[in-house]
Each structure stands twice: as structure tokens, then as C-alpha cells.
């Protein structure tokens, strides 16, 4: 059966609660890449493997999530401000049209 190490990490994640990106899968003293097929590394049924937590990968993932979260919050704030500006522009147009022929003054500084 051809299974990439990444699939094994997903299964282990369900059992351990540890995010797949925060895991290292080791077989015969070598870390196995998530995309590498386990059978190509010599893994067979009943082979013993080790799963370790990778603190550096966890820190990197959490920093990236924090950056992404800040960008998403900023985008939402900009969208809310744009919506408020659109609402105010509608009110101004309504007020302008209801005043009819009032004189308009332009000041230049």
C-alpha cells in the first residue's frame, strides 16, 4: 500500500491532537518527508516508527497564523470603513439633492 508520510501524520494528528505540520516521522533514524511514500523508505506492515513533536515547525506555523490573522483583521476593518464611507456618501447625495438650488461655495487654501 502506497501511503505518503503526510497521510500518516494526519492519522496521528487525530489520535494525538498534534498538528501534522508540527510532527516529525522518523524511520530508521531518518526523518521522512511528508510527501515521501513510506514503502519507498522500506516501511512494511508492523514496522516501528517514531513520531516526534517539532517545536521549531510549531513556532513557525504559529507565527504564520498570527501574521495571517492580522492581515485578515486589517482587511475586514478596511471593508467596514469602506462600507461606512459608502453609507455617508449616500446620505450626502440625498442631502444635496433635497436642498435644490442652494449655492455651493468652494474654498481653496
C-alpha positions as CSV (number, residue, x, y, z in Angstrom):
1,X,0.0,0.0,0.0
2,X,1.5,3.4,-1.1
3,X,0.9,5.9,1.7
4,X,2.8,9.2,2.0
5,X,4.2,10.1,5.4
6,X,1.8,13.1,5.4
7,X,-1.2,10.8,5.5
8,X,0.3,9.0,8.5
9,X,0.8,12.4,10.1
10,X,-2.9,13.2,9.6
11,X,-3.9,10.0,11.3
12,X,-1.6,10.6,14.1
13,X,-2.9,14.1,14.5
14,X,-6.4,12.7,15.1
15,X,-5.1,10.5,17.9
16,X,-2.6,12.9,19.5
17,X,-4.1,16.3,18.8
18,X,-0.7,17.5,17.5
19,X,-0.9,19.4,14.2
20,X,0.5,17.4,11.2
21,X,3.0,20.2,10.4
22,X,4.3,20.0,14.0
23,X,5.3,16.4,13.7
24,X,8.4,14.6,12.6
25,X,8.0,11.0,11.4
26,X,11.2,9.0,11.9
27,X,12.0,5.6,10.5
28,X,15.5,4.0,10.8
29,X,16.9,7.2,12.3
30,X,15.9,9.4,9.4
31,X,13.1,11.9,9.3
32,X,10.7,11.1,6.5
33,X,9.3,13.9,4.2
34,X,5.5,14.3,4.3
35,X,5.4,13.7,0.5
36,X,7.6,10.7,0.5
37,X,5.9,7.3,0.2
38,X,6.6,5.1,3.2
39,X,7.1,1.9,1.2
40,X,9.9,3.6,-0.7
41,X,11.7,4.1,2.6
42,X,11.3,0.4,3.4
43,X,8.4,0.7,5.8
44,X,6.3,-2.5,5.9
45,X,3.3,-3.7,7.9
46,X,4.3,-3.8,11.6
47,X,7.4,-1.6,11.1
48,X,8.2,0.6,14.1
49,X,8.3,4.3,13.5
50,X,8.7,7.3,15.8
51,X,6.6,10.4,15.8
52,X,8.3,13.5,17.5
53,X,7.0,16.9,18.1
54,X,8.9,19.6,16.1
55,X,8.9,22.7,18.2
56,X,10.6,24.8,15.5
57,X,7.9,23.9,13.0
58,X,5.2,24.6,15.6
59,X,6.7,28.1,16.3
60,X,7.0,28.9,12.6
61,X,3.4,27.8,11.9
62,X,2.0,29.8,14.9
63,X,3.9,32.9,13.7
64,X,2.5,32.5,10.2
65,X,-1.0,32.1,11.6
66,X,-0.6,35.2,13.6
67,X,0.6,37.2,10.6
68,X,-2.3,35.8,8.5
69,X,-4.8,36.7,11.3
70,X,-3.5,40.3,11.5
71,X,-3.8,40.7,7.7
72,X,-7.4,39.3,7.7
73,X,-8.4,41.6,10.6
74,X,-7.0,44.6,8.8
75,X,-8.8,43.6,5.6
76,X,-12.1,43.4,7.5
77,X,-11.5,46.7,9.1
78,X,-10.9,48.3,5.7
79,X,-14.0,46.7,4.3
80,X,-16.1,48.1,7.3
81,X,-14.6,51.6,6.8
82,X,-15.4,51.5,3.0
83,X,-19.0,50.4,3.8
84,X,-19.3,53.3,6.3
85,X,-17.9,55.8,3.7
86,X,-20.4,54.5,1.1
87,X,-23.3,55.0,3.5
88,X,-22.1,58.5,4.3
89,X,-21.8,59.3,0.6
90,X,-25.4,58.2,0.0
91,X,-26.5,60.4,2.8
92,X,-24.6,63.4,1.4
93,X,-26.0,62.8,-2.1
94,X,-29.5,62.7,-0.6
95,X,-29.0,65.8,1.4
96,X,-27.5,67.6,-1.6
97,X,-30.5,66.7,-3.8
98,X,-33.0,67.7,-1.2
99,X,-31.6,71.2,-0.9
100,X,-32.2,72.0,-4.5
101,X,-30.7,75.3,-5.6
102,X,-28.6,76.2,-2.6
103,X,-25.4,78.0,-3.5
104,X,-22.2,76.0,-3.3
105,X,-19.0,77.6,-2.2
106,X,-15.6,76.1,-2.9
107,X,-12.7,77.2,-0.7
108,X,-9.2,76.8,-1.8
109,X,-6.4,77.2,0.6
